């Protein structure tokens, strides 16, 4: 989980940006006309972390979480695939326990155990 990869490997970021510009016509880093970078008003020193490189082995993944900065992210698996599970606001996944404020999420088991334990309940909710 490296939040400084862009300064360590600027070519990696440039390659990623080039791919986004090709596939998403509105993508332009630092383009005020795009209007999607509200954190730019804070300046680089005040901006929360917003670029990460995350690498994990097969069957790794993150637990259920809520983005505390209300940002959105582009995720690009280099090899393999990623399974996403989304729930609408106010709906809690089985086996997941949000704090009263909703800022934090407690999940007492790993994501792999969640799939084994709660997948059927998740599928039933979707039906």
C-alpha positions as CSV (number, residue, x, y, z in Angstrom):
1,X,0.0,0.0,0.0
2,X,2.1,2.9,-1.3
3,X,0.7,6.4,-1.3
4,X,4.0,7.9,-2.6
5,X,4.4,5.8,-5.8
6,X,3.7,8.8,-8.0
7,X,6.8,10.6,-6.8
8,X,8.9,7.4,-6.8
9,X,7.7,6.1,-10.2
10,X,6.4,9.0,-12.2
11,X,6.4,7.0,-15.4
12,X,4.0,4.5,-13.9
13,X,1.6,7.4,-13.2
14,X,2.1,8.8,-16.7
15,X,1.3,5.4,-18.2
16,X,-1.8,5.1,-16.1
17,X,-3.0,8.6,-17.1
18,X,-2.3,7.9,-20.8
19,X,-4.6,4.9,-20.6
20,X,-7.4,6.8,-18.9
21,X,-7.2,9.7,-21.4
22,X,-7.6,7.1,-24.1
23,X,-10.6,5.3,-22.5
24,X,-12.3,8.3,-20.8
25,X,-12.7,11.4,-22.8
26,X,-13.3,13.7,-19.8
27,X,-10.2,12.6,-17.9
28,X,-7.6,15.3,-17.5
29,X,-5.4,15.6,-14.4
30,X,-5.5,19.2,-13.1
31,X,-8.0,20.3,-15.7
32,X,-10.3,22.9,-14.0
33,X,-12.8,22.6,-16.9
34,X,-13.5,18.9,-15.9
35,X,-14.7,20.2,-12.5
36,X,-14.2,16.9,-10.7
37,X,-11.2,17.7,-8.5
38,X,-12.7,19.6,-5.6
39,X,-9.7,18.9,-3.4
40,X,-7.6,21.1,-5.7
41,X,-8.8,24.1,-3.8
42,X,-6.8,22.8,-0.8
43,X,-3.5,22.9,-2.6
44,X,-1.0,20.0,-2.7
45,X,0.0,20.4,1.0
46,X,-3.6,20.4,2.2
47,X,-4.9,17.7,-0.1
48,X,-5.6,14.3,1.6
49,X,-3.8,11.3,0.1
50,X,-5.5,10.4,-3.2
51,X,-3.1,8.2,-5.2
52,X,-2.2,4.7,-4.1
53,X,-0.5,1.6,-5.5
54,X,-1.9,-1.5,-3.9
55,X,-0.4,-4.9,-4.7
56,X,-1.6,-8.2,-3.2
57,X,-1.4,-11.9,-3.8
58,X,-4.1,-14.1,-5.2
59,X,-7.3,-14.0,-3.2
60,X,-6.3,-10.9,-1.3
61,X,-8.6,-8.0,-0.9
62,X,-9.9,-5.3,1.3
63,X,-12.6,-5.5,3.8
64,X,-15.8,-3.5,3.6
65,X,-15.1,0.1,4.2
66,X,-16.4,3.6,3.7
67,X,-14.2,6.2,2.0
68,X,-13.7,8.9,4.7
69,X,-13.0,11.6,2.2
70,X,-15.9,10.7,-0.1
71,X,-13.6,10.4,-3.1
72,X,-13.9,8.0,-5.9
73,X,-11.2,5.8,-7.3
74,X,-10.0,4.1,-10.5
75,X,-9.0,0.5,-9.9
76,X,-7.1,-1.5,-12.5
77,X,-6.1,-5.1,-11.8
78,X,-2.9,-5.8,-13.7
79,X,-3.4,-9.6,-13.6
80,X,-6.5,-11.5,-12.6
81,X,-9.8,-10.0,-11.6
82,X,-11.5,-8.1,-8.8
83,X,-14.9,-8.8,-7.4
84,X,-16.8,-5.7,-6.2
85,X,-19.7,-5.8,-3.7
86,X,-21.6,-2.6,-3.3
87,X,-24.5,-1.8,-1.0
88,X,-26.6,1.4,-1.1
89,X,-26.3,4.0,1.6
90,X,-28.0,2.8,4.8
91,X,-28.0,-0.9,3.9
92,X,-25.5,-2.9,5.9
93,X,-24.0,-6.1,4.5
94,X,-24.5,-9.2,6.6
95,X,-21.6,-9.7,9.1
96,X,-20.5,-6.1,8.9
97,X,-21.0,-3.6,11.7
98,X,-20.8,0.1,11.1
99,X,-20.2,2.6,13.9
100,X,-23.2,4.7,15.0
101,X,-21.7,7.7,13.0
102,X,-21.2,5.5,9.9
103,X,-17.6,6.7,9.6
104,X,-16.0,3.3,10.6
105,X,-16.8,-0.2,9.8
106,X,-16.0,-3.3,11.9
107,X,-15.7,-6.6,10.1
108,X,-14.6,-9.3,12.6
109,X,-13.6,-11.8,9.9
110,X,-11.4,-11.6,6.7
111,X,-13.0,-10.9,3.3
112,X,-12.3,-14.6,2.4
113,X,-14.2,-15.8,5.4
114,X,-17.0,-13.3,4.6
115,X,-17.5,-14.9,1.2
116,X,-17.6,-18.4,2.8
117,X,-19.9,-17.3,5.6
118,X,-22.2,-14.6,4.2
119,X,-22.3,-15.0,0.4
120,X,-25.6,-16.9,0.4
121,X,-27.2,-14.1,2.6
122,X,-25.8,-11.5,0.2
123,X,-27.3,-13.2,-2.8
124,X,-30.7,-13.5,-1.1
125,X,-30.7,-9.8,-0.4
126,X,-30.2,-9.1,-4.1
127,X,-33.1,-11.2,-5.2
